[in-house]
């Protein structure tokens, strides 16, 4: 897949993150270009998820800046809620609102954050559910859906906001093996449609097939960064080689 | 099945059947004595038969039947024994003290008004408590110590001092002492509300904390602010989870309204216990206390039922929350 070279969407500058005594991110610089699919891999505890969560400032960096379209999201004067409407996020544990139907999960933020009318929100939500193949489950509660279906609703919920960037945090890790494909298929279609995506994943096949660029993280640092072919075929760093030999 | 039946008959006869019109006469009659002897015999037989056959019965339901029969038999024997002990005492005095319902005749209207007052005190106290509790619970969960500290202080103070002290202090100390023009009844509602607020705050806090962090993160990632996420995502879920402890707190509050009796209420303001005490002082008969207990149960039992129903309805409307 070609990289659209139409500018930088996200720039992380010298991002450090401490959780109490735990040094999770040790100075990360990163650029995400508009239209690219950036895949983040690495062993558990390497800081991949933390890195992803600093992009929409669910984790506030202890030090460093997060720029989204040139706006500094770590600046207190920045309207973070507004910026977050343009950054969709999908979580490992789905985090659908269990007291609301699939449809209402999607319309909630459309109505209360974007201020759409009832009909507009409903229409947009239904269109989005069709997109992920769940139009017929619009009125089901999350508890009545399979893990794969729940995760597709969660993706639809994020997409309905019409974001410029999508963050995926190990979105297939909590799924039964036979449900992984339906979620990955949705993500592949999304990537093919030109969405800018940052994907933390253990699905190496997906990383290879869909990623435009892969970064390997270890101990809170970006250790290696390359195209998927290069990184998976000829990893330069020893730690990266070790990791790949264990997961491939 | 036969064993089960024998046990049931034993229990039923010892209670249900009184052959004479006058209570005292019935309790001490010879017929009652025969029934009691029969009850003990049947109960023992049921217990023994059940215990003996339990292991040899072929199916799970029949074994359960034998077990139930044996236990019912033992219960019948125990109750009959207690009843025997009771009727060998002075039944006459007992009945006069506790079952002289004719004395209550003239108090009926006051009784209903008192029951109404109890309900008003409890409901308005709870309403104030929920509002205070909601605000306090959010303060108590703040990341910032300066916001948290006053809430903790309030909660600990009202949970740490007796309600009777609070009622006395606010009425005698503040309302009367500082000549604030509030009746005992008004002070009571206020104090019950302040007190309930502290307990409700802890219930809400636990409820909010029980919601997974991811719910809040999902809401924030969709662009909702802190309070919007709280209001639209966290609280609706938390509220469903706290219905059982909230009911429990409310039932305790209903009973705690009885402490208001010590403030000296006017006739119109009297709640159930104050009235019961009043009647006792006029008649020197404890039947009033029994009637009062019935009054409390008449309020609390339907309340418990109602909230249980509500809880089931809320639960059935959604899957995947709570147990």
Interface residues (C-beta under 8 A of the other chain):
Chain A: X56 X58 X81 X82 X84 X85 X87 X88 X89 X91 X93 X95 X96 X97 X98 X99 X108 X109 X112 X113 X114 X141 X142 X143 X144 X154 X157 X158 X161
Chain B: X212 X214 X215 X217 X218 X219 X220 X221 X222 X223 X224 X225 X228 X232 X233 X236 X237 X240 X318 X319 X320 X321
